[in-house]
Amino acid sequence: MYTLGCDVGSSSVKASIIDVKTGLSVGFDFYPKTEAPLNAEHAGWAEQNPDDWWAYLVKAVQGACKASKINTDEIKAIGISYQMHGLVVVDKKNEVIRPSIIWCDSRAVTIGNAAAASIGEKKCLVHLLNTPGNFTASKLAWVKQYEPALYAKIDTIMLPGDYIAMRMTGEKHTTISGLSEGIFWDFKTNSLSEDVMNYYGFDRSLIADICPTFGSQGTLTSKVAEELGLKKGTPVTYRAGDQPNNALSLNVLNPGEIAATGGTSGVVYGVNGKVNYDEQSRVNTFAHVNHSAEQTRLGVLLCINGTGILNSWTKHNIMDQLSYREIDQMAMKTPIGARGLSVLPFGNGAERMLGNKEVGCIMSGINFNIHDKAAIARATQEGIVFAFKYGIDIMNSMGIDVNIIRAGNANMFLSPLFKEALSCVTGAVIELYDTNGAVGAAIGAAIGAGIYASPEEAFVSLKKIAVIEPEGLKANDYCGAYEAWKENLAKAIR
């Protein structure tokens, strides 16, 4: 018996088929093979075509099925993970009527700030656990304000995962977790936020019906089943944003447990068992995958937009076609602190943990006589790590201890330098697991379909593959470099 997980990211779509007896992947693929393009017509904008996501998903699923060599009729359920906070709008024919405004698009910051001021910032935090900021609701308000003719054609608004599920099943649903990440959910009333809907003038009909995160969410249509090479009627039984799903894949479900990722953006995600929020809204709190009115499980999310995307930009624009491994090896030969070279990695839109300021990527302290590509490579990764540390300090101030960081063995966590620096500067032990978002979505599908009786049963096979502990002398050097980095950041955000 098998389940399929699809992870719809901004760089690619990944698909994994797991054998539910072992919990292990038997088939995996991703598409496109190079990073998916982002369209940015203006500074701070970022859009993608949802139809492209679907085309990527079809190829990834077909590839995973071919790699698995199984009878695809044995795939009993499908789970979906997706890039958070995006806006997809469809008309009455369920056709997309504009490109998706995705997570790192910062055009709606001023609109969200005005909403917070009008509703009351304290009220927003108490009820929404966030301020409207640059999240999905504010992006929809931007469309309403600047594209009124198009807005009038909208029948339903969706998050990216809702759209993918609709393409699979023909049914339009969303989840409480999804509504909370879009800043549509009131945690005090356990309902759609009247404050947000009324302030922005949104009609309730724009919001899809709510379905459970785990459970029946529709079945594959015959047309889609044929396109994907799967059995008609296969149920979709799980959907979640990429960060809650990543936490699920690492068995991070209970208060005090921490998950991290280092993809295009960097995230530290901790589970809280009580309703709370950051007074300055620099980190964000959403409903976790196992949250309910009876059991409070909230994900406290620190997101840094400029992480893996900076590493990728440096590779493609500076490093003369060197591989990531070659760049890592070169960077490790340069002393900690990169001989005074410092990089602020904030060139991918407004940063929530910096008060939604667009600082931009700043490289400072360059000395033409001593700095080379190796120094740039080290300073780039250290800058990313120090941004993580800056955000973790905020979480510490909220009473969330970060002593152990669980992560998948992927993206930035493949870099020896990144792992060493993060462990040393935070003092945390890093545990790496052989899992990914697509595997997590497949496990979520098995839980949602009732194939696994509980998460405990689902994660019996989760294997720890590496442990990285802070090294004393290096930790002192990294902490010193971090203090210098913070001084540069303080100058940039004055």
N, C-alpha and C positions, 0 to 999 in steps of 0.2 A: 504494500500500500504506500502511496506517495502523495505529497502535496507540492504545490508550486508557489513560489514567492516571487513577486515582481517589485523591484525597487526603482522608482522613477525619480532620478536625480537631475540636477541642472547640467551635469557633465555627461551623463550617459544613463541608459536604462539597463539594469541588471536583472537576470532571471536565474533562479536556482530551484532545482527539484530535489527534495529530500526524501529519503527512505524513513518513514516514521518509526520503524523498528529500531533504527540506530541513531536517528537524528542527524545523519550525515548527508551531505550533498552528493548526489549521484550524477548530476548534470548541471553545468553552469555556462552562461554566456552573457555577453554585454554588447551593446551597440549604442552609438557609433564607436568605432575603434579609435578615433581621435576625439578630443573633447567637443561636445555639442556646442554650436555657436550661440552667443547671446547677441541680441540686437539692442544697441544703445544709441538711439537717435539724438539724445541730448545727455549732457553730463548728469550722472546720478540715475539714469534710466536703465532698465534691464528687462527685456521681454523675450519670450520664446513662443513658438507656435505649438499649441497643444496637439495639433494633428501630427507634428513631428514626433512628439512623445509616443504617440500611438504607433507610428511607423517603426520607431526604434524598438518598442516593446514587442511588436510582431516578430521582428528579426531575432531579438534576444530570446524570446520564448521558443521559437523554432530551433535556434541553435542549441539551447539547453536540452530540448527534447531529443535532438539528434545525438548530442553528447551522452545522454543518459542511456540510450539504447533500450529503453523500456517500452512496454505497451502503454501508450498515453491514456488509454481507457482506465488505467489503474490510478491516475491522478484524481484524488477524491475531493480536493478543495483548493482554493486559490486565495492568497493573501496579497495585500497591496501596501507598500510603503511609498511615501512620496515627499517631495520637497515641500517644506512648510510655507505658510503665509502667502502663497500665490493666489491670484484672482483669475478665475476662468468664468466667462459669461457666455451663455447660450440662449438662443431664441426658442420659439415654441416648437420648432422642428428639431431641437436639440443640436443645432449647428453652432459652432463657435463663431462669434461675430466680431472679435478683435483678438490680437495676440494676448497671451497671458502676461500680466504684470507680476513678475516673480519676486521671490523673497528679498533679493538684494537691491531692488529698485527703491530709491529713496524720494521719489517725487511727492509723496503724500505726507511728508513730515510736518509741514506747516499746517496742513488740514487736521492732522491728528492732534497737534498741539492746541489748536483752537478749540477742538472738541473737548479736550481735557479741561481747558480753562472755563468753558461754558458749563459743562456738566459738573465740574468741581473735581480737582485732581484727587483730593482725599476720597471722595465718593467713588471715583473710578477705581482707585486702588482697593477700597474695601469690597466693592461689588465685582469688579472685573479682574482683580489681582494684578492689573496692568493699567497703563494709560493707553488710549487708542493709538498713539504713536503712528508708526508707518506700517501697521498691520493691514490685513485684508479689508476690514471695514473701511479704513481710511482710503485705501486704493480704490474701492468702489465709489466712495464719495468724490474722488478725483475724476473718475469717469463721468459721474453725474454732473459735476461742475463744468468740465471742459469738453465733454463729448455728449451733450444732452440728446441729440438726435439718435445716437447709438444707444445711449442709456435707455431710451424709450422702447427699444426693441428687445431689451433683456427680459427673458422669461424666468431664468433661474441663475443664481450665482453659485459657484463651486470652488472648492479647493482642488488642487491638481489630482489628488487621489479620488475625489468624488467624480471627477471627469473620467478618469480611467475606468472606474467601476461602472459608470454609465455606459461607456463604450462597450464594455463586456456584457452587460446585462440588459441594457435598454431602460433601466430604472434609475431614478434620481434620488439619492439619499446623501445625508451627511451624518456626522457623529458629534457627540458632546465634546469630545477631545478636539475635533476639527473646529467646531464653533468657538471653543475657547482660544485656540491659536489665532483665529481671525479677529478676536476681541468682540465677539457677539454674545458671549455667555455670561450670565449673572450668577455668581456662585452663592449669593445670599438667597436668591429666590429659586435657584436651580431651574432656570428658564432662560429663554432668549431675552437679551437685555433690552428693556423698553427704553432706557436712557439712550443707548446708542442708536437704536432704530428710529426713535422719535427725533433725536438731534439731527441726524443725517437725512431724515425724511425718507427712509427706506420702507417699502411695503413688505409686510410679512410674507406675502406670496413669493418673494424673491428667494426665500430660504427653503431648501429642500427638506423633506421629511427626515426625522432623526431615526437612525438605526443603531443597534449596538456595535461597539468596536469589535467584539467577538460575537459571532452568530450569523444567522442568515441575512445576506445582503443582496440576494438575487442570484440568478443562474445564467450561464453562458447561453447566448442566443445561437441558433443554428448557423447563422452567417459567420459570427465571430469564432465559434468552435471550429468551423472549417478553415478559417483564416489562420488560426493559431495552431491547428493540428491537434485539437483536444476534443473531448467528448461533449456533445451538446448536453446542457443541463448541469454541467459541473458547477457547484456552488462557490460563490465568493463569500468567505466567512470571516474576513478580517481586513481592516484598513487602519492605518495610523501614519502620522507624520514621521519623517525620517528620524528625528531625534528620539521621540518616545519609542519608536520601533527599534532603534539601535540599542536603547536601554533594555528593551525586552529581549533582544538577541543575546545580551550579556547577562540575562537573568537579574537585571536591576529593577526590582518591583516594590521594594519595601523601604521604609524610612531609613535614611542614613547611607543608602547605597548610591554609588557614583559611577557614571559612564562618561566616556569622552570620545570624540571623533576629531580627525584632522583632515577633512576633505577640502573642498573649495572654501568652505567656511570652517571655523573651529568651534567646537562646542564642549562645554562641561555641563552635565545634566545630573542633578541630584534629586532623589525622591524625598518628599516631605509628607508627614502624616497628619499635618494640621494646616489649616488655611492661614497663609501669611503672604507677605509681599515685601519688596524692597521699597523703602520710602522714596527713593529717587528714581525708581523704575529702571534701574540700570541692568538688572537681570529680570527675567520674566517668568511668570508662573502660569502653567497650563494644566488642564486635566490630563493625568497620565492614563495609559491604556487600561489600567485596572481601577480607575477612579469610579466611584458611585456615590449616590446620596447617602448610602449606609456606611461606606468605607472611604475615607478621605485618602487619596493618593494623588499628590500633585507633583508635577515635574518642574523643578526650578532650573531654568535654562539660561546659561551664559552663552551668548553667541558672539563670535568675532568674525566679521565678514571677510577680513583680509588675512587669510592664512594660506591654505594650499594654493589658492589662486596667485598669491605672491610668489611662492616657490615655483609654480608653473611659469609665471611671467618671466622670472629670472632665468629659468632654464632656456626658454624659447627666444629670449631677446638678448641675452648676455653670454651664455655658456657655449656657443659654437657647437651645438648639436651633441653635447655630452649627455650621457644617460644620467638619470637621477643617482644611480649607484656611484658613477664616476665623480659626480658633483659632491656627494656625501664624503667620499674618500678624500677628495681634495680639501674640503672644508675642515675635516678632522685634523689636518696637518697644521692648521692655523690656530694660534693660541686662543683660549677662551677670552671673550671680549673683543675679538677681531681687531686687536691693536687700536682700539678707540673708535672703530667704525660702528655706527649704530643705525638700525633701520626701524622706522615706525611702519607697521604693515597695514595701514588703514586706507588703502587705495581702492576699496570696493564698495563705496557708498557710505552712508551715514552709519556710525557705530553706536549702538544702543548703550553700551557700557560707558561711552564718553558723552552721554547726554544728547545723543542723536546728532553730534557734530560730524561734519565731513572734514576730517583732518587731512586726508590724502596720505599717500605713501611718501615718507621723508627719509632720505639717506643723508646722514650728517657725520661730520668728522673725517671726511675723505682727505687723505694725504697722498698726493700723486707719487711720492717717493717710496712709500711703504705698502700701499694697498694694491691688491691685485684681484683677480677673479676669485681666488680662494678665500680672500677676506670678505668679499661680497657674498659668497656662498654661505660662509659661517654667519655673518651679520644678518643675512636674510632669515636663516632658521632660528637664530637666537632672538631676533625681533618677534617672530611668531610665538616662540616659547614665552617670551616676556609678556606678550599680550595675554596669553593664557594665565600667567601668574598674576597679572594685574586684575583680571576678572575673578580669579579664585580668591584673591584678597577681599573682594567685595562679598563673595559668598561666605567667607569666614566671618565677616562683620555681621552677617545675618544669623550666625550661630551654626552654620553648616560646616562641619569638619571634613576636610579632604585629605584623608590619610592613605587611602587606597584608590587608585584610578584604574577602572577596567576599560579596556578598549579592544577593538578588533585589530588583527595584525594586517593593517592596510593603510594606504595613503601616507600621511606624515609619520605614522607610527612604524613605517618600514625603515625610516631613517635612524641609524644608530645615534647620530648627533642629536636629533630631536628628542629621542627617548632619554638619553643621558641628561641633556640640559633640563628637560621638564621635571624629571625626578629630582635632580639636584637642587633646582631653584625653588621647588614647592616643598621638598622634603617628603614627598609621597612615594609610596611603592606603586609601580605600574605593573598591572597584570594584563597580559595579552592572551587573547583567545582566538581560535581559528573559526571565526564566524564573520558574517557580513549582513548588511541590511536585507538582501534578498533571502538569505537563509532565515533571518529573523521573521520575515513576512511569511515564509513557508511554515515555520513553527507556529506563528500566530494563527495561520489558517487551520492547522491541525487542532489547536486549542479551541478555536471557534466552531469547528465541525464536531467537537466532542470526541475526536480520535484519541487525544490525550485527556485524561481525567482532570489534570491540574497542571499548572506551570511547573511544579516540582517534578512531576513525571516527565514533562517535556524537556527539562534541562539536565536530566541524569547524565547524558552523554557529552555535555559541554566540557571541553578539555582546555585546561590552561597550558599554553605552549611556551611562555616565557615570563620571567619576573625581572624587573629592573629596579634596583634599589639605589638610593642616593649615596654618592661617594663623598666622604667628609671634606677632603682638600679641594676637590673640584667644586663641591657645593659652595664653599666660601668664595671661590673665583666667580662662579655664576651669579651668586647673590650680589657681589660687588659690581659686576657688569649690569645686573638688573637695576641697581640704584642709579647708575649713570644713565641707563635707558629711560628711567622714570623722570630724570631731570630734563631730558630732551622732550619727553611727552608733555611735561608741565609747561614748557615754553610754547609748545605747539597748540595747546588748548586754552591758553590765556585769553 
